[in-house]
Amino acid sequence: MEDGQDLPPAGQQIPSDLPDTLRRKLAERTVNLAVLPDVVTAPNGGQCIELRIPRAMAVASTTDGRYFLRVADQSKPVTGDDVMRLAS
């Protein structure tokens, strides 16, 4: 959905294989991260993906061992002692 919008565009349709592709691709690129994508149909008939990420007991990282912190609309790399501080 666009910024400031509550609903997806009325004609927007999500390909049926996209949720499985998202789940697979994110699993290939991350460690200790589970994603649960679902296609949701809005009252106007448009579809969007609801992506649920359950809380994990372990710290999630990329497959090459990097960590990122989400700040607003950006992901910032986390290094050194910040990793342990954020994990606790």
Chimera marker file (.cmm) of the C-alpha trace (Angstrom):
<marker_set name="trace">
<marker id="1" x="0.000" y="0.000" z="0.000" r="1" g="1" b="0" radius="0.5"/>
<marker id="2" x="1.160" y="3.495" z="-0.659" r="1" g="1" b="0" radius="0.5"/>
<marker id="3" x="2.020" y="5.862" z="2.197" r="1" g="1" b="0" radius="0.5"/>
<marker id="4" x="-1.103" y="7.422" z="3.636" r="1" g="1" b="0" radius="0.5"/>
<marker id="5" x="-3.397" y="4.725" z="2.205" r="1" g="1" b="0" radius="0.5"/>
<marker id="6" x="-5.443" y="2.282" z="4.267" r="1" g="1" b="0" radius="0.5"/>
<marker id="7" x="-6.321" y="-0.086" z="1.427" r="1" g="1" b="0" radius="0.5"/>
<marker id="8" x="-4.479" y="-1.571" z="-1.545" r="1" g="1" b="0" radius="0.5"/>
<marker id="9" x="-5.563" y="-0.485" z="-5.047" r="1" g="1" b="0" radius="0.5"/>
<marker id="10" x="-8.966" y="-2.005" z="-5.895" r="1" g="1" b="0" radius="0.5"/>
<marker id="11" x="-7.667" y="-4.107" z="-8.796" r="1" g="1" b="0" radius="0.5"/>
<marker id="12" x="-4.472" y="-5.327" z="-7.150" r="1" g="1" b="0" radius="0.5"/>
<marker id="13" x="-4.170" y="-9.124" z="-7.246" r="1" g="1" b="0" radius="0.5"/>
<marker id="14" x="-1.360" y="-11.098" z="-5.592" r="1" g="1" b="0" radius="0.5"/>
<marker id="15" x="-0.039" y="-14.066" z="-7.607" r="1" g="1" b="0" radius="0.5"/>
<marker id="16" x="-0.937" y="-17.306" z="-5.791" r="1" g="1" b="0" radius="0.5"/>
<marker id="17" x="2.704" y="-18.456" z="-5.645" r="1" g="1" b="0" radius="0.5"/>
<marker id="18" x="4.083" y="-15.193" z="-4.197" r="1" g="1" b="0" radius="0.5"/>
<marker id="19" x="3.601" y="-16.014" z="-0.470" r="1" g="1" b="0" radius="0.5"/>
<marker id="20" x="5.524" y="-19.276" z="-0.865" r="1" g="1" b="0" radius="0.5"/>
<marker id="21" x="8.248" y="-17.519" z="-2.878" r="1" g="1" b="0" radius="0.5"/>
<marker id="22" x="8.608" y="-14.875" z="-0.132" r="1" g="1" b="0" radius="0.5"/>
<marker id="23" x="8.855" y="-17.538" z="2.572" r="1" g="1" b="0" radius="0.5"/>
<marker id="24" x="11.464" y="-19.511" z="0.586" r="1" g="1" b="0" radius="0.5"/>
<marker id="25" x="13.594" y="-16.534" z="-0.461" r="1" g="1" b="0" radius="0.5"/>
<marker id="26" x="13.684" y="-15.021" z="3.031" r="1" g="1" b="0" radius="0.5"/>
<marker id="27" x="14.641" y="-18.413" z="4.489" r="1" g="1" b="0" radius="0.5"/>
<marker id="28" x="17.520" y="-18.626" z="1.978" r="1" g="1" b="0" radius="0.5"/>
<marker id="29" x="18.850" y="-15.207" z="3.008" r="1" g="1" b="0" radius="0.5"/>
<marker id="30" x="18.429" y="-15.275" z="6.784" r="1" g="1" b="0" radius="0.5"/>
<marker id="31" x="19.186" y="-17.358" z="9.865" r="1" g="1" b="0" radius="0.5"/>
<marker id="32" x="16.779" y="-17.678" z="12.850" r="1" g="1" b="0" radius="0.5"/>
<marker id="33" x="13.950" y="-15.862" z="11.095" r="1" g="1" b="0" radius="0.5"/>
<marker id="34" x="10.477" y="-17.267" z="10.479" r="1" g="1" b="0" radius="0.5"/>
<marker id="35" x="8.062" y="-15.449" z="8.185" r="1" g="1" b="0" radius="0.5"/>
<marker id="36" x="4.360" y="-16.138" z="7.753" r="1" g="1" b="0" radius="0.5"/>
<marker id="37" x="3.006" y="-14.420" z="4.603" r="1" g="1" b="0" radius="0.5"/>
<marker id="38" x="-0.759" y="-14.436" z="3.983" r="1" g="1" b="0" radius="0.5"/>
<marker id="39" x="-2.769" y="-12.914" z="1.148" r="1" g="1" b="0" radius="0.5"/>
<marker id="40" x="-5.436" y="-10.585" z="2.550" r="1" g="1" b="0" radius="0.5"/>
<marker id="41" x="-8.359" y="-9.259" z="0.527" r="1" g="1" b="0" radius="0.5"/>
<marker id="42" x="-9.414" y="-5.736" z="1.489" r="1" g="1" b="0" radius="0.5"/>
<marker id="43" x="-13.061" y="-4.545" z="1.494" r="1" g="1" b="0" radius="0.5"/>
<marker id="44" x="-12.471" y="-2.866" z="-1.891" r="1" g="1" b="0" radius="0.5"/>
<marker id="45" x="-11.425" y="-6.219" z="-3.432" r="1" g="1" b="0" radius="0.5"/>
<marker id="46" x="-7.732" y="-5.369" z="-3.708" r="1" g="1" b="0" radius="0.5"/>
<marker id="47" x="-5.226" y="-7.812" z="-2.265" r="1" g="1" b="0" radius="0.5"/>
<marker id="48" x="-2.068" y="-7.326" z="-0.243" r="1" g="1" b="0" radius="0.5"/>
<marker id="49" x="0.348" y="-9.524" z="1.673" r="1" g="1" b="0" radius="0.5"/>
<marker id="50" x="0.286" y="-9.542" z="5.449" r="1" g="1" b="0" radius="0.5"/>
<marker id="51" x="3.751" y="-10.584" z="6.580" r="1" g="1" b="0" radius="0.5"/>
<marker id="52" x="3.867" y="-11.805" z="10.180" r="1" g="1" b="0" radius="0.5"/>
<marker id="53" x="7.232" y="-12.374" z="11.840" r="1" g="1" b="0" radius="0.5"/>
<marker id="54" x="6.914" y="-14.217" z="15.142" r="1" g="1" b="0" radius="0.5"/>
<marker id="55" x="9.275" y="-13.322" z="17.984" r="1" g="1" b="0" radius="0.5"/>
<marker id="56" x="12.323" y="-15.571" z="17.976" r="1" g="1" b="0" radius="0.5"/>
<marker id="57" x="14.453" y="-16.705" z="20.908" r="1" g="1" b="0" radius="0.5"/>
<marker id="58" x="17.638" y="-16.404" z="18.819" r="1" g="1" b="0" radius="0.5"/>
<marker id="59" x="19.082" y="-13.348" z="17.086" r="1" g="1" b="0" radius="0.5"/>
<marker id="60" x="18.261" y="-13.205" z="13.377" r="1" g="1" b="0" radius="0.5"/>
<marker id="61" x="21.014" y="-12.501" z="10.859" r="1" g="1" b="0" radius="0.5"/>
<marker id="62" x="21.749" y="-12.774" z="7.173" r="1" g="1" b="0" radius="0.5"/>
<marker id="63" x="23.243" y="-16.057" z="5.943" r="1" g="1" b="0" radius="0.5"/>
<marker id="64" x="26.647" y="-14.384" z="5.743" r="1" g="1" b="0" radius="0.5"/>
<marker id="65" x="26.490" y="-13.397" z="9.439" r="1" g="1" b="0" radius="0.5"/>
<marker id="66" x="25.540" y="-9.729" z="9.169" r="1" g="1" b="0" radius="0.5"/>
<marker id="67" x="23.003" y="-8.011" z="11.449" r="1" g="1" b="0" radius="0.5"/>
<marker id="68" x="20.758" y="-5.053" z="10.668" r="1" g="1" b="0" radius="0.5"/>
<marker id="69" x="18.661" y="-2.653" z="12.740" r="1" g="1" b="0" radius="0.5"/>
<marker id="70" x="15.468" y="-1.223" z="11.279" r="1" g="1" b="0" radius="0.5"/>
<marker id="71" x="15.229" y="2.560" z="11.730" r="1" g="1" b="0" radius="0.5"/>
<marker id="72" x="12.063" y="4.032" z="10.151" r="1" g="1" b="0" radius="0.5"/>
<marker id="73" x="12.270" y="3.098" z="6.446" r="1" g="1" b="0" radius="0.5"/>
<marker id="74" x="15.955" y="2.138" z="6.466" r="1" g="1" b="0" radius="0.5"/>
<marker id="75" x="18.011" y="-0.834" z="7.594" r="1" g="1" b="0" radius="0.5"/>
<marker id="76" x="21.303" y="0.057" z="9.265" r="1" g="1" b="0" radius="0.5"/>
<marker id="77" x="24.128" y="-2.482" z="9.668" r="1" g="1" b="0" radius="0.5"/>
<marker id="78" x="24.947" y="-3.400" z="13.270" r="1" g="1" b="0" radius="0.5"/>
<marker id="79" x="28.479" y="-4.348" z="14.250" r="1" g="1" b="0" radius="0.5"/>
<marker id="80" x="30.600" y="-5.262" z="17.253" r="1" g="1" b="0" radius="0.5"/>
<marker id="81" x="29.280" y="-4.716" z="20.768" r="1" g="1" b="0" radius="0.5"/>
<marker id="82" x="25.975" y="-3.352" z="19.439" r="1" g="1" b="0" radius="0.5"/>
<marker id="83" x="25.009" y="-6.892" z="18.399" r="1" g="1" b="0" radius="0.5"/>
<marker id="84" x="25.270" y="-8.201" z="21.960" r="1" g="1" b="0" radius="0.5"/>
<marker id="85" x="23.611" y="-5.095" z="23.416" r="1" g="1" b="0" radius="0.5"/>
<marker id="86" x="20.640" y="-5.426" z="21.102" r="1" g="1" b="0" radius="0.5"/>
<marker id="87" x="20.386" y="-9.188" z="21.658" r="1" g="1" b="0" radius="0.5"/>
<marker id="88" x="20.031" y="-8.740" z="25.400" r="1" g="1" b="0" radius="0.5"/>
<link id1="1" id2="2" r="1" g="1" b="0" radius="0.2"/>
<link id1="2" id2="3" r="1" g="1" b="0" radius="0.2"/>
<link id1="3" id2="4" r="1" g="1" b="0" radius="0.2"/>
<link id1="4" id2="5" r="1" g="1" b="0" radius="0.2"/>
<link id1="5" id2="6" r="1" g="1" b="0" radius="0.2"/>
<link id1="6" id2="7" r="1" g="1" b="0" radius="0.2"/>
<link id1="7" id2="8" r="1" g="1" b="0" radius="0.2"/>
<link id1="8" id2="9" r="1" g="1" b="0" radius="0.2"/>
<link id1="9" id2="10" r="1" g="1" b="0" radius="0.2"/>
<link id1="10" id2="11" r="1" g="1" b="0" radius="0.2"/>
<link id1="11" id2="12" r="1" g="1" b="0" radius="0.2"/>
<link id1="12" id2="13" r="1" g="1" b="0" radius="0.2"/>
<link id1="13" id2="14" r="1" g="1" b="0" radius="0.2"/>
<link id1="14" id2="15" r="1" g="1" b="0" radius="0.2"/>
<link id1="15" id2="16" r="1" g="1" b="0" radius="0.2"/>
<link id1="16" id2="17" r="1" g="1" b="0" radius="0.2"/>
<link id1="17" id2="18" r="1" g="1" b="0" radius="0.2"/>
<link id1="18" id2="19" r="1" g="1" b="0" radius="0.2"/>
<link id1="19" id2="20" r="1" g="1" b="0" radius="0.2"/>
<link id1="20" id2="21" r="1" g="1" b="0" radius="0.2"/>
<link id1="21" id2="22" r="1" g="1" b="0" radius="0.2"/>
<link id1="22" id2="23" r="1" g="1" b="0" radius="0.2"/>
<link id1="23" id2="24" r="1" g="1" b="0" radius="0.2"/>
<link id1="24" id2="25" r="1" g="1" b="0" radius="0.2"/>
<link id1="25" id2="26" r="1" g="1" b="0" radius="0.2"/>
<link id1="26" id2="27" r="1" g="1" b="0" radius="0.2"/>
<link id1="27" id2="28" r="1" g="1" b="0" radius="0.2"/>
<link id1="28" id2="29" r="1" g="1" b="0" radius="0.2"/>
<link id1="29" id2="30" r="1" g="1" b="0" radius="0.2"/>
<link id1="30" id2="31" r="1" g="1" b="0" radius="0.2"/>
<link id1="31" id2="32" r="1" g="1" b="0" radius="0.2"/>
<link id1="32" id2="33" r="1" g="1" b="0" radius="0.2"/>
<link id1="33" id2="34" r="1" g="1" b="0" radius="0.2"/>
<link id1="34" id2="35" r="1" g="1" b="0" radius="0.2"/>
<link id1="35" id2="36" r="1" g="1" b="0" radius="0.2"/>
<link id1="36" id2="37" r="1" g="1" b="0" radius="0.2"/>
<link id1="37" id2="38" r="1" g="1" b="0" radius="0.2"/>
<link id1="38" id2="39" r="1" g="1" b="0" radius="0.2"/>
<link id1="39" id2="40" r="1" g="1" b="0" radius="0.2"/>
<link id1="40" id2="41" r="1" g="1" b="0" radius="0.2"/>
<link id1="41" id2="42" r="1" g="1" b="0" radius="0.2"/>
<link id1="42" id2="43" r="1" g="1" b="0" radius="0.2"/>
<link id1="43" id2="44" r="1" g="1" b="0" radius="0.2"/>
<link id1="44" id2="45" r="1" g="1" b="0" radius="0.2"/>
<link id1="45" id2="46" r="1" g="1" b="0" radius="0.2"/>
<link id1="46" id2="47" r="1" g="1" b="0" radius="0.2"/>
<link id1="47" id2="48" r="1" g="1" b="0" radius="0.2"/>
<link id1="48" id2="49" r="1" g="1" b="0" radius="0.2"/>
<link id1="49" id2="50" r="1" g="1" b="0" radius="0.2"/>
<link id1="50" id2="51" r="1" g="1" b="0" radius="0.2"/>
<link id1="51" id2="52" r="1" g="1" b="0" radius="0.2"/>
<link id1="52" id2="53" r="1" g="1" b="0" radius="0.2"/>
<link id1="53" id2="54" r="1" g="1" b="0" radius="0.2"/>
<link id1="54" id2="55" r="1" g="1" b="0" radius="0.2"/>
<link id1="55" id2="56" r="1" g="1" b="0" radius="0.2"/>
<link id1="56" id2="57" r="1" g="1" b="0" radius="0.2"/>
<link id1="57" id2="58" r="1" g="1" b="0" radius="0.2"/>
<link id1="58" id2="59" r="1" g="1" b="0" radius="0.2"/>
<link id1="59" id2="60" r="1" g="1" b="0" radius="0.2"/>
<link id1="60" id2="61" r="1" g="1" b="0" radius="0.2"/>
<link id1="61" id2="62" r="1" g="1" b="0" radius="0.2"/>
<link id1="62" id2="63" r="1" g="1" b="0" radius="0.2"/>
<link id1="63" id2="64" r="1" g="1" b="0" radius="0.2"/>
<link id1="64" id2="65" r="1" g="1" b="0" radius="0.2"/>
<link id1="65" id2="66" r="1" g="1" b="0" radius="0.2"/>
<link id1="66" id2="67" r="1" g="1" b="0" radius="0.2"/>
<link id1="67" id2="68" r="1" g="1" b="0" radius="0.2"/>
<link id1="68" id2="69" r="1" g="1" b="0" radius="0.2"/>
<link id1="69" id2="70" r="1" g="1" b="0" radius="0.2"/>
<link id1="70" id2="71" r="1" g="1" b="0" radius="0.2"/>
<link id1="71" id2="72" r="1" g="1" b="0" radius="0.2"/>
<link id1="72" id2="73" r="1" g="1" b="0" radius="0.2"/>
<link id1="73" id2="74" r="1" g="1" b="0" radius="0.2"/>
<link id1="74" id2="75" r="1" g="1" b="0" radius="0.2"/>
<link id1="75" id2="76" r="1" g="1" b="0" radius="0.2"/>
<link id1="76" id2="77" r="1" g="1" b="0" radius="0.2"/>
<link id1="77" id2="78" r="1" g="1" b="0" radius="0.2"/>
<link id1="78" id2="79" r="1" g="1" b="0" radius="0.2"/>
<link id1="79" id2="80" r="1" g="1" b="0" radius="0.2"/>
<link id1="80" id2="81" r="1" g="1" b="0" radius="0.2"/>
<link id1="81" id2="82" r="1" g="1" b="0" radius="0.2"/>
<link id1="82" id2="83" r="1" g="1" b="0" radius="0.2"/>
<link id1="83" id2="84" r="1" g="1" b="0" radius="0.2"/>
<link id1="84" id2="85" r="1" g="1" b="0" radius="0.2"/>
<link id1="85" id2="86" r="1" g="1" b="0" radius="0.2"/>
<link id1="86" id2="87" r="1" g="1" b="0" radius="0.2"/>
<link id1="87" id2="88" r="1" g="1" b="0" radius="0.2"/>
</marker_set>
